Amino acid sequence: MTLPARRHLPVSPAGTAVLDVTVPVYNEERDLERCVRRLHAHLADTFPYAFRITVADNASTDATPLISARLEREIPEVRAFRLEEKGRGRALRTVWSASDAPVLAYMDVDLSTDLNALLPLVAPLISGHSDLAIGSRLARSSRVVRGAKREFISRTYNLILRGSLSARFSDAQCGFKAIRRDVAQRLLPMVEDTGWFFDTEMLVLAERAGLRIHEVPVDWVDDPASTVHLVSTAKDDLLGVWRVGRALAVGALPLDRLARPFGDDPRDRRLPGVPGGLARQLVGFCVVGALSTLLYLALYALARTGAGPQLANAAALLVSTVANTAANRRLTFGVRGRDRAVRHQAQGLAVFAIGLALTSGSLAALGAAHAGAAHSTEVAVLVAANLAATVLRFLLFRAWVFPDRTAAPADRTPLHPAEPKGDAR
């Protein structure tokens, strides 16, 4: 079920397209021919492989279909594709799913992006270095000419993605992207959006699955005649952010289908005596633990206003432990989906019992040593007890609740062939 290891694309027979550039259009009779002829001339002069240009017509009602058909007749590398429904995402999914080219790209018909960035965009995909590539107008070395309104909207949207979906790519909306076909075959069925949010959803899922996204700084000049409706697009994008964020939070997406086999990622290497992923898991566990502690303290303070310390401690610890187990399951140990979720929570509650014994025992000891201690003293004792329980909790989570179920290193394919023995170094 995993993706094959990335390889440099083999040399194809003459005439077999390595790159398929899709140009999605809707009522673009004014710009279509100029765009296609300019793009074709650029690829013919600079691209070292065979290529194809696909005009994806999104149910245009003007002369766009006629122009597309004429360009297909006049230029051998151009193909016209007609869809009866609107939606840029729908057009890209349809064309990319039907294409036989190993590298798939798209660009906007206005050619706002300088075409000199096209070869740097697709080269990492051809070489096997990356899975997806995007043009970025927000990179430091990019040169961009556009109005303050679009600049503000673009940067605000990307800040929203970083804050809500933890996106690390810099520019989700630039109409200049490429993907390897083997990745697209697995990734596109998971992307639900059919409009402008298609790009963002595709990138977020790819990044969460651990695929490599290459970014290319671009020179970009805004098209003042753009027909994009900013308000409706922004509204649809925010709804898409909410939908994708919710799906990721509950583990509803089978992102494991996009995993690469062992050996394709250097982080998969096993070192003697070093458990795999220990450093990353420690960081994730500490972050989740810190947030859980804050939740616990807030709940304890709330419950303490109407209950005794033991009951308040038990209630706060129970709620925060359920949240802690769910967060560690997904974020720290990378367990996705609902398989064994109930069992994991049951095991988490067993770990909770140990934490309850430690904290309750600490409170009992405090009460015996100093009856009527202040609430601040109780909180300090509970924090110390929770720190001790945290170390034990991590060890139990790692060894018992979420053990590493991957194959032993000896059963895996090594990253490189074994070197001849006898050359001691």
C-alpha positions in Angstrom: 0.0 0.0 0.0 3.0 2.4 0.3 4.3 4.5 -2.6 7.2 3.2 -4.5 10.7 4.7 -3.8 11.4 7.8 -5.7 13.7 7.2 -8.7 15.0 9.4 -11.5 12.6 9.1 -14.4 14.0 6.9 -17.1 14.7 8.2 -20.6 11.4 7.9 -22.5 11.0 7.0 -26.2 10.9 10.0 -28.6 7.5 11.6 -28.5 6.5 10.2 -25.1 5.5 13.2 -23.0 7.4 13.4 -19.7 5.7 16.6 -18.6 2.0 17.4 -19.0 1.2 21.1 -18.3 -2.5 21.8 -17.6 -3.9 25.2 -18.2 -7.4 25.4 -16.5 -9.6 28.0 -18.2 -13.1 29.5 -17.9 -14.2 32.0 -20.5 -10.6 33.0 -21.4 -11.1 33.7 -25.1 -9.0 36.9 -24.7 -5.8 35.3 -23.2 -6.0 31.6 -24.2 -4.2 31.6 -27.5 -1.5 34.0 -26.4 -0.8 31.9 -23.3 -0.7 28.6 -25.1 1.6 29.8 -27.9 3.9 31.5 -25.5 4.1 28.5 -23.2 4.6 26.1 -26.2 7.4 28.3 -27.6 9.1 28.4 -24.2 9.0 24.6 -23.7 10.1 23.9 -27.3 13.2 26.1 -26.8 14.2 25.2 -23.2 12.7 21.9 -22.0 14.9 18.9 -22.7 12.1 16.3 -22.6 9.0 15.7 -24.6 6.0 17.6 -23.3 2.3 18.2 -23.6 0.0 21.2 -23.0 -3.6 20.4 -21.9 -6.2 23.1 -22.0 -8.8 22.1 -19.4 -12.0 24.1 -20.3 -14.3 24.4 -17.3 -17.7 24.7 -19.0 -16.8 28.0 -20.8 -19.7 29.8 -22.5 -17.6 32.0 -24.8 -15.3 31.1 -27.7 -12.8 29.3 -25.4 -13.8 25.8 -26.7 -13.4 26.8 -30.3 -10.0 28.4 -29.7 -8.9 25.3 -27.7 -9.9 23.0 -30.5 -8.1 25.1 -33.1 -4.9 25.1 -31.1 -5.1 21.3 -30.8 -5.3 21.0 -34.5 -2.5 23.4 -35.2 0.0 22.4 -32.5 0.8 18.7 -32.1 1.8 19.1 -28.4 -1.5 20.7 -27.4 -4.6 18.8 -26.3 -8.0 20.2 -25.6 -10.1 18.8 -22.8 -13.7 19.9 -22.1 -15.6 19.6 -18.8 -19.3 20.4 -18.5 -18.9 21.5 -14.8 -17.0 24.5 -13.4 -14.2 24.2 -10.8 -10.5 24.4 -11.1 -9.9 21.6 -8.7 -12.3 19.4 -10.7 -10.5 20.2 -13.9 -7.1 19.4 -12.5 -8.2 16.1 -10.9 -9.9 15.0 -14.1 -7.0 15.8 -16.4 -4.2 14.6 -14.1 -6.1 11.3 -13.4 -6.3 10.6 -17.1 -2.7 11.7 -18.1 0.0 9.2 -18.8 2.9 11.7 -18.3 5.0 10.9 -15.2 5.2 14.6 -14.2 2.0 16.7 -14.0 1.9 20.5 -13.7 -0.4 23.4 -14.0 -0.3 27.1 -14.4 -2.8 30.0 -14.7 -3.7 31.2 -18.1 -2.6 34.8 -17.4 1.0 33.6 -17.2 1.6 35.9 -14.2 4.5 33.6 -13.2 7.7 34.0 -15.2 8.2 30.8 -17.3 11.9 30.6 -16.5 10.8 29.0 -13.2 9.1 26.0 -15.0 12.2 23.9 -15.4 13.4 24.5 -11.8 9.9 23.5 -10.8 9.7 20.1 -12.4 13.4 19.2 -12.3 13.3 17.8 -8.7 10.3 15.6 -9.7 12.1 14.3 -12.7 15.3 13.5 -10.7 13.3 11.7 -8.0 14.3 14.2 -5.3 10.8 15.5 -4.5 7.1 14.5 -4.7 5.5 17.9 -5.3 6.8 21.3 -6.3 5.2 24.7 -5.9 6.1 28.2 -6.9 6.3 30.7 -4.1 5.7 34.4 -4.3 6.5 34.8 -0.6 10.1 33.5 -0.7 12.7 36.1 0.1 14.3 35.9 -3.4 10.9 36.1 -5.2 10.2 39.3 -7.1 6.5 40.2 -7.0 4.4 43.1 -8.4 0.9 43.2 -7.1 -1.4 45.5 -5.2 -1.5 45.9 -1.4 -5.0 44.2 -1.2 -3.9 41.0 -2.8 -0.6 41.0 -0.9 -2.5 41.3 2.4 -5.0 38.6 1.6 -2.3 36.2 0.4 -0.1 36.6 3.5 -3.1 36.5 5.9 -4.3 33.3 4.3 -0.9 31.6 4.6 -0.7 32.7 8.3 -4.1 31.1 8.9 -2.8 27.9 7.3 0.3 28.0 9.5 -1.7 28.6 12.7 -4.6 26.2 12.1 -3.1 23.4 10.0 0.6 23.7 11.0 1.4 24.2 7.3 5.1 24.8 6.6 5.0 25.6 2.9 5.1 29.3 2.2 2.5 29.9 -0.6 -0.6 27.8 -1.1 -2.3 29.9 -3.7 0.3 30.5 -6.4 -1.0 29.0 -9.6 2.2 27.2 -10.5 2.5 23.7 -9.2 3.7 20.2 -10.2 3.3 16.7 -8.9 4.7 13.2 -9.8 2.0 11.0 -11.3 2.5 8.1 -8.9 1.9 10.5 -6.0 -1.1 12.0 -7.7 -2.7 8.6 -8.2 -2.8 8.1 -4.4 -3.3 11.7 -3.3 -6.0 13.0 -5.6 -8.7 10.6 -4.4 -8.3 12.0 -0.9 -8.8 15.6 -2.0 -12.5 16.6 -1.8 -12.5 20.2 -2.9 -13.2 20.9 -6.6 -12.6 24.7 -6.6 -9.8 27.0 -5.5 -9.1 25.3 -2.2 -8.0 22.2 -4.2 -4.3 23.3 -4.1 -4.3 24.0 -0.4 -5.9 20.7 0.5 -3.5 18.7 -1.7 -0.5 20.4 -0.1 -1.7 20.0 3.5 -2.4 16.3 3.0 0.9 15.7 1.2 2.9 17.5 4.0 1.1 15.7 6.8 1.9 12.4 5.0 5.6 13.2 5.0 5.9 13.8 1.3 8.6 16.1 0.1 7.5 19.5 -1.2 10.0 21.6 -3.2 9.5 25.3 -3.3 10.8 27.5 -6.2 11.0 31.3 -5.8 9.2 32.9 -8.7 8.9 36.3 -10.4 5.2 37.2 -10.5 3.3 40.1 -11.9 -0.4 40.5 -10.9 -3.0 40.4 -13.6 -5.3 43.4 -13.0 -8.0 41.7 -15.1 -8.2 38.6 -13.0 -11.8 37.2 -12.6 -11.2 35.6 -9.2 -13.9 36.7 -6.7 -11.9 37.3 -3.6 -14.8 37.3 -1.0 -16.4 34.1 -2.1 -13.0 32.4 -2.6 -11.9 33.4 0.9 -15.1 32.1 2.4 -14.7 28.7 0.6 -11.1 28.5 1.6 -11.9 29.1 5.3 -14.6 26.4 5.2 -12.0 24.1 3.6 -9.5 24.8 6.3 -12.1 23.9 8.9 -13.1 20.7 7.1 -9.5 19.5 6.6 -8.5 20.4 10.1 -11.4 18.4 11.6 -10.6 15.4 9.4 -6.9 15.5 10.5 -7.8 15.9 14.1 -10.0 12.7 14.2 -7.6 10.7 12.0 -10.2 10.2 9.2 -7.7 10.4 6.4 -5.7 7.3 5.3 -2.4 9.2 5.0 -0.5 6.0 5.5 -1.2 5.2 1.8 1.2 8.0 0.9 4.1 6.6 3.0 7.4 5.8 1.3 9.0 2.4 1.8 11.9 1.9 4.2 15.1 3.2 2.8 13.7 6.1 0.8 14.0 8.4 3.7 17.3 8.7 5.6 15.3 9.1 8.8 14.2 5.5 8.4 17.7 4.2 9.1 18.2 2.2 12.3 21.2 3.0 14.5 22.2 0.4 17.1 21.1 1.3 20.5 19.0 4.3 19.3 15.2 3.7 19.2 13.6 5.0 16.1 11.9 8.3 16.4 12.8 8.8 20.0 13.8 12.4 19.8 10.7 13.4 17.8 8.5 11.5 20.2 10.1 13.1 23.2 9.5 16.6 21.8 5.9 15.7 20.9 5.2 14.2 24.3 6.6 17.2 26.1 4.5 19.6 24.1 1.3 17.5 24.6 2.3 17.1 28.3 2.7 20.8 28.8 -0.7 21.5 27.3 -2.3 18.7 29.2 -0.8 20.1 32.5 -2.3 23.5 31.8 -5.7 21.8 31.1 -5.4 19.8 34.3 -4.6 22.8 36.4 -7.4 24.8 35.0 -9.9 21.9 35.6 -8.5 21.3 39.1 -8.9 25.0 40.0 -12.5 25.0 38.6 -13.5 21.8 40.4 -11.8 22.8 43.7 -14.3 25.6 44.1 -17.0 23.1 44.8 -15.3 19.9 45.8 -12.5 18.6 48.0 -8.9 18.2 46.8 -9.1 14.5 46.2 -12.3 14.6 44.1 -11.2 17.7 42.2 -7.8 16.0 41.5 -9.5 12.8 40.2 -12.0 14.6 38.0 -9.3 17.0 36.5 -6.9 14.1 36.0 -9.5 11.9 34.3 -10.5 14.5 31.7 -7.0 15.7 31.0 -5.8 12.1 30.6 -8.4 11.2 28.0 -7.3 14.3 26.0 -3.6 13.5 26.6 -4.0 10.0 25.3 -5.8 11.1 22.2 -3.3 13.8 21.4 -0.3 11.5 22.0 -1.8 8.8 19.9 -2.1 11.1 16.9 0.6 13.6 17.3 3.4 11.9 19.2 3.2 8.3 18.1 1.6 8.8 14.7 -1.3 6.4 15.1 -4.0 7.3 12.6 -7.5 6.1 12.1 -9.8 4.5 14.6 -8.2 1.1 14.8 -7.6 0.1 18.4 -8.6 3.6 19.6 -10.8 2.2 22.4 -8.0 -0.1 23.5 -5.6 2.7 23.6 -7.9 4.8 25.7 -8.3 1.9 28.1 -4.6 1.5 28.4 -4.3 5.2 28.8 -6.7 5.0 31.7 -4.6 2.3 33.3 -1.7 4.7 33.1 -4.0 7.4 34.5 -4.5 5.1 37.6 -0.8 5.2 38.2 -0.8 9.0 37.9 -3.8 9.2 40.2 -2.0 7.0 42.8 1.0 9.3 42.7 -0.8 12.6 42.9 -3.4 11.3 45.4 -0.6 9.9 47.6 1.2 13.2 47.4 -2.0 15.1 48.5 -2.5 12.6 51.3 1.1 13.0 52.5 0.7 16.8 52.4 -2.5 16.6 54.4 -0.8 14.4 57.0 2.2 16.7 57.3 0.5 20.0 57.1 -3.3 20.0 57.6 -5.1 22.9 56.0 -2.4 23.7 53.5 -3.0 26.6 51.1 -4.2 25.9 47.6 -1.0 27.2 46.1 0.9 24.6 48.2 -1.4 21.9 46.9 -0.8 23.0 43.3 3.0 23.0 43.8 2.8 19.4 45.2 0.6 18.3 42.4 3.0 19.7 39.8 5.9 17.9 41.3 3.9 14.6 41.4 2.8 15.1 37.8 6.4 15.6 36.7 7.4 12.3 38.2 4.3 10.6 36.7 5.1 12.1 33.3 8.4 10.2 32.9 6.7 6.9 33.8 3.8 7.8 31.5 6.1 8.3 28.5 7.9 4.9 29.1 4.5 3.1 29.4 3.1 4.8 26.3 6.2 3.9 24.2 6.6 0.4 25.4 3.0 -0.7 26.1 0.3 1.5 24.7 1.9 2.6 21.4 4.7 0.1 20.8 6.7 0.3 17.5 5.0 -2.4 15.3 7.2 -2.0 12.3 9.3 -4.9 11.0 12.7 -5.5 12.6 15.6 -3.8 10.9 16.9 -7.1 9.6 13.7 -7.6 7.6 13.9 -4.2 5.8 15.6 -3.3 2.6 18.8 -1.3 3.3 19.2 2.1 1.9 22.4 1.2 0.1 23.8 -2.2 -0.9 26.2 -3.7 1.6 29.8 -2.8 1.0 32.4 -5.6 0.7 33.8 -6.8 3.9 37.5 -6.7 4.8 38.0 -3.0 4.3 38.2 -2.0 8.0 38.0 1.8 8.5 
